[in-house]
């Protein structure tokens, strides 16, 4: 019975890996065109270390009122949480090689990263930050979520991630966003209560 279970488990894992590699080859190999070949590396580099989200956060924080400043602080906290969870924990647990390290004929359009592949840190960061901003500032929900999706797609297109890395990265980012949003009252309500009331 144990052998049957192990065989089924191995077959399932092999099937998932085969499908994952097939989807990667289709995106990385069949969808290429001159426009995306120029755009996707730029999008991918913009997400390095969450830099584009940090820049957006600084701009919003500098030129906005208190509610939006609070939203930016939540976004940055979610970004930090996704970075620590993805880069410092999950990648070192699973240690999955990058596609260009195991497959041939890869269109590698960016400098090869030195970290592991699973899950995607760019995607985790993008969805952690994008979902918090979309929830707290609905007027920018469409552009920030579109940016998160394009950034996730770009990581497969440029040849550094499998689609499964992207899916799990999005889940990690969404989980970090949800947790941070649940902590909002604890983070800001107590601070509001501690304010000294103005003397009439």
N, C-alpha and C positions, 0 to 999 in steps of 0.2 A: 504493500500500500504506500509506504514511504517512497519507494522508487517511482511509482506512478505519479505521486504528487510532485516529486522533484523533476520528473520528465516534463510534466505539464507546465511547471514553473519555468523551466529552461526554454520550452517551446514558446511560451508567452513572451518572455523577455527577448528572445531572438526575433519574434515577430514584430515587437515594438521597435527594436533597434533597426530592423530591416525597413519598416515603414518610415521611421525617423530619417534614416539615411536616404531613402528614396525621395522624400519630400525636400530634404536639403538639396539633393542633386538637381531637382526640378527648379527650385527657386534660384539656386546659385548658378545653375548651368543654362537653363532654358529661358529665363526671364530677362536676361541681360540685354541692355540697349545703351546707347551712348549717353542719353539723358540721365538714367539711373546710375550709370557708372560714374558720373560726375557728382550726382547729388547724394547718393547713399553713403559714400565715405565721409562727406562733410557732416551729415546727420550723425553718423556713428561717432566721429571724433568729438562732436559737440556734447555727447553724453558721457564722455570720459570723466570718471570721478564725479558724475552728477553736475558738471560745471555749468551746463545751460540752465539747470534748475536753480542753482545757487545764484547765478547772475539775475535770473528773473526774480528770485526772492529778494535780492538786494534792491532792485529797482522798485518793486512793489513796496518794500519796507520804507524806502526813502521818500516816496511820493504818494503815500496813502495815509488814511486815518486809522484809528485804533483797531476796528474790526478786521481790516485787511492786514494790518501788522500781526495780529493774532493768528490769522490764517497762514501767513508766511512762516511764523514760528512753528506752527504745527507741521507745515510742509517740510521744513528743514529737519524737524525731529523725526518725521517718517523717513526722510531720506537717509539720515544717519542710521536709523534702525535697520533699514533694508541693506545698507552697505555692510554693517557689522554682521547681520545674519547671513548674508550671501557670501561676501568675500572672506570673512574670518571664520565662518563655521561650515556652511553647507559645501562650499567648493572643496574644502579640505577633508570633508567626510567622504564625498563621492569620487573626487579626483578623476573626473572624466576627461579624456584627452580632447583637444580641439579637433574639428573636422579635418583641417589641413595636416594634422599629425597622423591621421589614420587612413584618409582617403586620397585617391589620386585624381588629377585633373581638376583641382579646385581653382576657382577664380578668386584669388586672395587680393583684395583691393585696399587693404590697410596693413599697417605694420603688425606682425604677428604678436598677439598678447602672450605673456609668460605665465599667466594664471590658468587654472583649470576651466573647463567649459560649462559645467553644470552646477547650478542654474546660471542664467544670464544676469550679470550684475547691472548692465545698462538697462535691461528691461525691468528688473526689480526696482531700480532707482526711479525710472520713468513712471511706472505705475504707482509707486508710493507717493511721489510728489504730485503727479497729475491728478490722481483721484482725490487727494486732499484739497488741491486747488479747485477742482471741479465741484466738490461738495460745498466748499466754503465761499467760493466766488462763482456762482452759476453763470454769470455773464461771459466768463472765459472758458467754460466747460468744454465746448466743442474744439477750440484750437489746442488746448493743453492735452486733451485726450487723443486728438488726432496726432499730435506730436509724439505722444507715448507709443501709439501703435506704429507710426512710421519708424521710430527709433528701434522698436523691437524687430520689425521686419528688416531693417537695414543690417542688423547683426547676422542674419542668415544670408542676406544678399551679398555682403562683403566677404563671407566665407569663414567667419570665426565662431559661429554657433549653429547647433542643430535646432530644428523647430521645437523639440521637446524642452531644450534649455530655455527657450523663449516662453513657452507655456507655463513652466514651473516658476520662472522668474517673475512673470506677471502675477501669479498666485502669491508669491512671497511679497511682492510689492503691495498688492491689494490687502493682504493680511496686516502688513505694517501700517498701512493707511487706516484701516478699520480700527486697529488697536489705539492708534494715536487719537483718532477722532472720538473714541470712547473715553479717552482720558481728558478731553477738552475741559469739561467742567471742573475737574480736579486741578487742572493746571491754571485756569484763569479765574474761576469763580471765587476761589479763596483769596486771590490777590485783590479782586474787586472789593471783597468784604473788609479787607484790612486797610483800605484807603481811609484816611482821616476825613470825616465829613467837613464840608465847608461851613464856616460860621456865617449865618445870614446877616 
